[in-house]
Amino acid sequence: MAEPILGVSGLRKTFGALKVTDGVSLDLRPGEIHALIGPNGAGKSTLIHQICGSLAPDEGRVFFEGRDVTASTPAARARAGLGRTFQVSTVIPEFTALGHAMLAVQARQGTSFRFLRPVAGDRSLREPAMAALARVGLENRAHVPAAVLSHGERRRLEVALVLALGSKALLMDEPMAGMGSEGSRELTALLSELRREAPILMVEHDMDAVFALADRISVLVYGRIVATGTPDEIRRDPVVRQAYLGDEAS
Amino acid sequence: MPERSFVPSRGLVASLAVIALPLALALWASFAGETFYVTLATRIAILGLAATGLNLALGLGGLVSLGHAAFFGIGGYVAGIVASHAMEGTSVLGLPAISEMAYVWLLAAVAAGLFALVMGAISLRTSGVAFIMITLAFAQMIFYLAIAWPGYGGEDGLPITLRNGFFGLRTMRPMPFFLISFGALLFGLALFAVLKASRFGAALQAARQNGVRLASLGVEPFRIRLVAFVLSGMITALAGALYADLNRFVSPSMLSWHMSGELIVLVVLGGVGRLAGPLAGATLYVLLEHVLGGLTERWQFFLGLALLAVVLLGRGGLMSLLAPKGVRHG
């Protein structure tokens, strides 16, 4: 089996008496989509925050490409190739869609400390940025400020940014959240294709999307992983059915 | 949504008009023999430059620094100290005291840049009120140091007998000194415009609007903000050096928190983040001070009213009245 690109071992985080993350270990292998599901309050988002570096775990380690990144800042992890999308679309209000993608391209190039040449009309930024927008179908909305993009367009912009960044692995916190059924279908197709470029660890509530996309599913309940397996294994798992899925998966 | 592509051109026209105003005032006054108005135009240019420096941090970076008087005063004291040592023929901290503006500006920028580096490295780890308070505290430290140091005038300030020179120009005469100041202003404005349009400027504006998003792209907002803060302090220090030469006097008041507040007022009055905003603010400020100051000692009451009107009604400052910036989103 291929070496995992992303690994988490023995992660623990408590808020007061609440064990939000209680000894979580999981990994992400090349080419796969690994979905993290669980009831509300299971600690999914907290776990994502610890993996991307915006929250420090009390115990445990995060490895990326075999390197311990537990002490790295979110920006350092992003530079190493760990891309993320946010649960609530996180945009720069006055920047256009193209402006966002160009910023991602300059970040990838490591050229944010260039002071003289104007960004506008810089083809070394613009062309890769437009290519990333085109992949998510936003090329016709390139010049629209993010503040007036629709919800679904912002979700797609988030994906375009990790494409422009050339991330090696992706953390996605509820990519389907708030998407209409049409939008969900398009995004599902896009993510399914994307996994070959960059494996995806995603938190998702949309069970149709999860079972359509995931190669492996881990179930998080009260900060612990109670089961990991293929979608079929998870569907049949009695513990999971009782704890979480209920009738939804039958 | 209005067509965005033609909006900048109107902004450019408005900016050029604002920039041309002090030049026109100085030229008119010079021909009319009204040297007082040349000095007034010089004051506008220098305060506009100081606030342009702040605009880099405040307007593009969203960093509400209540400590920029430190940089303004450091620039002023460098000019005063170099000039006074040059008169005595002694050296400063082992450096030769050359009473030449280019040299003074270099020293001022380096000194303020180093101070901004320390101040920024500490204050930029915080945000909001904590950031404001830390920048204020740093400036107050320098303020009290200047008061307590009798060698350079202490509380009484330090007179500059002769303005520093500028490549043989007669800097004691109003018009040459105005042109030097105006040139420095143009340099500051050009630097602001170039930085704003650059990759660094894109990252800085992203850091202001959404630092989490910038970090998720792999760029540390802290580093971007720190570099902006240092450049900002250096520009304001250049203005401070000119201001000391203009008044031929430097005192702790240049370092006081009133000065920091005044610089913020100039930026807000004119238009936060707009190229010519700080200059527009400085122009209105100096003209109000002159016109109303002649009528009443309480002219700042009217300045307060103007500021209230700008903040409550025309949120983008004077520049947004001259050239609206399209629709404000979000």
Interface residues (C-beta under 8 A of the other chain):
Chain A: C52 S54 T73 P74 A75 A76 A78 R79 G83 R84 F86 T90 V91 I92 P93 E94 F95 G99 M102 L103 A104 Q106 A107 R108 T111 S112 F113 R114 F115 L116 R117 P118 V119 A120 L125 H143 P145 A147 V148 L161 L165
Chain B: M1 R4 V194 L195 A197 S198 R199 F200 G201 A202 A203 Q205 A206 Q209 N210 V212 R213 L214 A215 S216 L217 G218 V219 E220 P221 I224 V227 H329 G330
